[in-house]
Amino acid sequence: MTETLTNTHLFGILLTLGLYYGCLWLRKRLQKNYINPLLISAFLIIIILTQVQIPYEHYTKGANFIHAFLGPVTVVLALPLYRQRKLLVQHKFSILGGIFSGVAASFISVIVLCRVFHLNEILERSLIPHSVTTPIGIAVSNSLEAIEGITVISIIITGLLGASIAKILYRILRITHPIAKGLTLGTSAHVLGTTKAIEMGETEGAVSSLAIGVAAITTVIMVTVLQVWGLY
């Protein structure tokens, strides 16, 4: 009976949306910003699937419908980008410099930490695209002959973590400029970070949207250069 109920497209959709909006309602009810609906609902889904022993394939039948909206949602992020185009042109050099620095820091941190903790090369390759949006990350992972599953998990964790701790870090580091906020979220936490940036303001959302695309292109170029040099 349980298998019949879960082996439908509706199960994955209802479970995902139900838990997410339930956590969202809880955050508004308790007025606690540290209650992250995306992070908590993801963990709850994992717990439910493992404890009730529901096959992951059953869940993905419906979840894939939600995943299909990732591309269109990314395109929609171009709207605040268009509205703030004059401001972006005005600060173009600062923005591009920040994105390139962020991508370089992402590469270096992965390589250094993997070497420090003696992780094998395949794991290092899988973690390289952890800060770019999922479709680009998967393509980069495949080009590096890495493990696609690990790449996807690292991208999700990076996005969730970045969106969750952004406000705390801004307060600690006293970062107040909207362009700096959007730049860091888009470069390091891709689409999930951009959703948080949009909550902060239209300027933050516009810069973050731009950072997603430029960071993805920069990552692809850097990986290609490393492959040409024979480092990967």
C-alpha positions as CSV (number, residue, x, y, z in Angstrom):
1,M,0.0,0.0,0.0
2,T,2.8,2.4,1.0
3,E,4.7,1.6,-2.2
4,T,1.7,2.3,-4.3
5,L,1.2,5.7,-2.7
6,T,4.8,6.8,-3.0
7,N,5.4,5.5,-6.5
8,T,3.5,8.4,-8.1
9,H,4.5,11.8,-9.5
10,L,2.2,13.5,-6.9
11,F,4.1,12.1,-3.9
12,G,7.4,13.9,-4.6
13,I,5.7,17.2,-5.4
14,L,3.5,17.2,-2.3
15,L,6.3,16.1,0.0
16,T,8.7,18.8,-1.2
17,L,6.2,21.6,-1.3
18,G,4.4,20.6,1.9
19,L,7.6,20.5,3.9
20,Y,9.0,23.7,2.4
21,Y,5.9,25.7,3.0
22,G,5.5,24.1,6.4
23,C,8.9,25.3,7.4
24,L,8.2,28.7,5.9
25,W,5.1,29.0,8.0
26,L,7.0,28.0,11.1
27,R,9.7,30.7,10.5
28,K,7.0,33.4,10.1
29,R,5.1,32.0,13.2
30,L,8.2,32.0,15.4
31,Q,9.8,35.0,13.7
32,K,13.2,33.3,13.8
33,N,15.4,34.1,10.7
34,Y,17.7,31.2,11.5
35,I,14.9,28.7,10.6
36,N,15.9,28.1,6.9
37,P,13.0,26.4,5.1
38,L,15.2,25.2,2.3
39,L,17.8,23.6,4.5
40,I,15.3,22.1,7.0
41,S,12.9,20.7,4.4
42,A,15.9,19.1,2.6
43,F,17.0,17.3,5.8
44,L,13.4,16.3,6.6
45,I,13.0,14.7,3.1
46,I,16.2,12.7,3.6
47,I,15.1,11.5,7.0
48,I,11.6,10.5,5.8
49,L,13.0,8.7,2.7
50,T,15.5,6.7,4.8
51,Q,13.4,6.0,7.8
52,V,10.3,4.9,6.0
53,Q,12.5,3.2,3.4
54,I,11.0,4.9,0.4
55,P,13.1,4.4,-2.8
56,Y,14.7,7.6,-4.0
57,E,13.4,6.8,-7.5
58,H,9.9,7.1,-6.2
59,Y,10.6,10.6,-4.8
60,T,12.3,11.8,-7.9
61,K,9.3,11.1,-10.1
62,G,7.6,14.2,-8.7
63,A,10.7,16.1,-7.6
64,N,12.0,16.2,-11.2
65,F,9.0,18.3,-12.2
66,I,10.1,20.9,-9.6
67,H,13.8,20.6,-10.7
68,A,12.7,21.3,-14.3
69,F,11.8,24.9,-13.2
70,L,15.4,25.6,-12.3
71,G,16.2,26.8,-15.8
72,P,13.2,29.1,-16.3
73,V,13.7,30.5,-12.8
74,T,17.3,31.4,-13.6
75,V,16.1,33.2,-16.7
76,V,13.6,35.2,-14.6
77,L,16.5,36.5,-12.6
78,A,17.4,38.7,-15.6
79,L,14.6,41.1,-14.7
80,P,16.3,42.8,-11.7
81,L,19.5,42.7,-13.8
82,Y,17.8,44.8,-16.6
83,R,16.2,47.2,-14.1
84,Q,19.6,47.9,-12.5
85,R,21.7,47.9,-15.7
86,K,22.9,51.6,-15.3
87,L,24.2,50.9,-11.8
88,L,25.9,47.7,-13.0
89,V,27.6,49.5,-15.8
90,Q,28.8,52.2,-13.4
91,H,30.5,49.7,-11.1
92,K,31.5,47.2,-13.9
93,F,35.2,47.0,-13.0
94,S,34.6,46.5,-9.3
95,I,31.9,43.8,-10.0
96,L,34.0,41.9,-12.5
97,G,37.1,42.1,-10.3
98,G,35.1,40.7,-7.3
99,I,33.6,37.9,-9.4
100,F,37.0,36.8,-10.7
101,S,38.5,37.0,-7.2
102,G,35.7,34.9,-5.9
103,V,36.0,32.2,-8.5
104,A,39.8,32.1,-8.0
105,A,39.3,31.8,-4.2
106,S,36.9,28.9,-4.8
107,F,39.3,27.0,-6.9
108,I,42.3,27.6,-4.6
109,S,40.3,26.7,-1.4
110,V,39.1,23.3,-2.9
111,I,42.6,22.4,-4.2
112,V,44.4,23.4,-0.9
113,L,41.8,21.7,1.4
114,C,41.8,18.5,-0.7
115,R,45.6,18.3,-0.5
116,V,45.6,19.1,3.2
117,F,43.1,16.3,4.0
118,H,44.6,13.9,1.5
119,L,41.5,13.5,-0.6
120,N,42.0,11.7,-3.9
121,E,42.0,13.4,-7.3
122,I,38.5,12.3,-8.3
123,L,37.0,14.0,-5.2
124,E,39.0,17.1,-5.9
125,R,37.7,17.3,-9.4
126,S,34.1,16.7,-8.2
127,L,34.3,19.6,-5.8
128,I,35.8,22.1,-8.2
129,P,32.5,23.4,-9.6
130,H,30.8,23.6,-6.2
131,S,30.0,27.4,-6.4
132,V,28.3,27.5,-9.8
133,T,24.7,26.8,-10.7
134,T,23.7,23.1,-11.1
135,P,23.5,22.8,-14.9
136,I,26.9,24.4,-15.4
137,G,28.4,22.4,-12.5
138,I,27.2,19.1,-13.9
139,A,28.7,20.0,-17.3
140,V,32.0,21.0,-15.7
141,S,32.0,17.8,-13.6
142,N,31.5,15.6,-16.7
143,S,34.3,17.4,-18.6
144,L,36.6,16.7,-15.6
145,E,35.4,13.0,-15.6
146,A,34.4,13.5,-12.0
147,I,31.5,12.0,-9.9
148,E,28.4,13.9,-10.9
149,G,26.5,13.0,-7.7
150,I,29.2,14.5,-5.5
151,T,29.3,17.6,-7.6
152,V,25.5,18.1,-7.3
153,I,25.6,17.5,-3.5
154,S,28.5,20.0,-3.1
155,I,26.6,22.6,-5.1
156,I,23.4,22.2,-3.0
157,I,25.3,22.3,0.3
158,T,27.3,25.4,-0.9
159,G,24.1,27.2,-1.9
160,L,22.2,26.3,1.3
161,L,25.1,27.3,3.5
162,G,25.8,30.5,1.7
163,A,22.1,31.6,1.8
164,S,21.9,30.6,5.5
165,I,24.9,32.4,6.9
166,A,25.0,35.4,4.6
167,K,23.3,37.9,7.0
168,I,25.4,36.7,9.9
169,L,28.7,37.2,8.0
170,Y,27.6,40.6,6.7
171,R,26.9,41.7,10.3
172,I,30.2,40.3,11.6
173,L,32.3,41.7,8.8
174,R,30.2,45.0,8.7
175,I,29.4,44.6,5.0
176,T,26.6,47.1,4.2
177,H,27.0,48.0,0.5
178,P,24.2,46.3,-1.6
179,I,26.6,45.6,-4.5
180,A,29.1,43.8,-2.2
181,K,26.3,41.7,-0.7
182,G,24.9,40.7,-4.1
183,L,28.3,40.0,-5.5
184,T,29.3,37.6,-2.7
185,L,26.0,35.7,-2.7
186,G,25.9,35.2,-6.5
187,T,29.5,34.3,-6.9
188,S,29.7,31.9,-4.0
189,A,26.2,30.5,-3.5
190,H,24.7,30.7,-7.1
191,V,20.9,30.6,-7.5
192,L,20.1,29.8,-3.8
193,G,22.3,32.7,-2.8
194,T,20.5,34.9,-5.3
195,T,17.1,34.1,-3.9
196,K,18.5,35.5,-0.5
197,A,19.9,38.5,-2.3
198,I,16.6,39.3,-3.9
199,E,15.0,39.3,-0.4
200,M,17.6,41.9,0.7
201,G,16.8,44.2,-2.2
202,E,16.6,44.7,-6.0
203,T,20.2,45.9,-6.3
204,E,21.5,42.9,-4.4
205,G,19.4,40.6,-6.6
206,A,20.6,42.2,-9.8
207,V,24.3,42.0,-8.9
208,S,23.8,38.5,-7.7
209,S,22.1,37.5,-10.9
210,L,25.0,38.9,-13.0
211,A,27.5,37.2,-10.7
212,I,25.9,33.8,-11.4
213,G,26.5,34.0,-15.1
214,V,29.9,35.6,-15.1
215,A,31.1,33.2,-12.4
216,A,29.9,30.2,-14.4
217,I,31.7,31.4,-17.5
218,T,34.8,32.1,-15.6
219,T,34.8,28.7,-14.0
220,V,34.4,27.0,-17.4
221,I,37.3,29.0,-18.8
222,M,39.6,28.3,-15.8
223,V,38.8,24.5,-16.0
224,T,39.5,24.6,-19.7
225,V,42.9,26.3,-19.1
226,L,43.8,23.8,-16.4
227,Q,43.0,20.9,-18.8
228,V,45.1,22.5,-21.6
229,W,48.0,22.8,-19.2
230,G,47.5,19.1,-18.3
231,L,46.7,19.8,-14.6
232,Y,43.3,18.0,-14.9
